[in-house]
Amino acid sequence: MKTNTLSKEAETRLIDFFNHTIDPVEMAKAIRHANHILALGVIREHEILEKERASLESSFYWLNELAEILNPYLCEE
């Protein structure tokens, strides 16, 4: 497994994200929930229950926010 150290900028953005945007425990729950629903969708041949869609959308939102902090791609600077 390759390990990289975060840049100071990424480290600062992560600290800010977890201190002001979402609690780390809630982020972990969102990641696990997204993984669970995606796995069920694959097992059930992409059948995702309607009641799970909103929660999955929320989880994807937080995953994208985290991705943007780690490696800004969508930001217009």
Steps between C-alpha positions, in 0.01 A plus 500: 500500500635837399493773763514869425510789737237768455603846397457763770222652290310169479557439870360845583197445276432161663523644850264781401262253333475279807490790746242714318315297237433142609581295805753222426262241646220619268741490205596142584131409520434662161786307339387170650140564404592581139712185481217291645240630255734468203583142596132415536431662163761282333382187678141576406597597145484877557172486688510784752200560717338842460530573871879461475552742210493821706740357755731378225496843336603654832781248541628571150492872572730454800731266312535758224565774755777290653646426157506872420688569823758233429543589133312811383371435151170679470608824668543799278805683624 
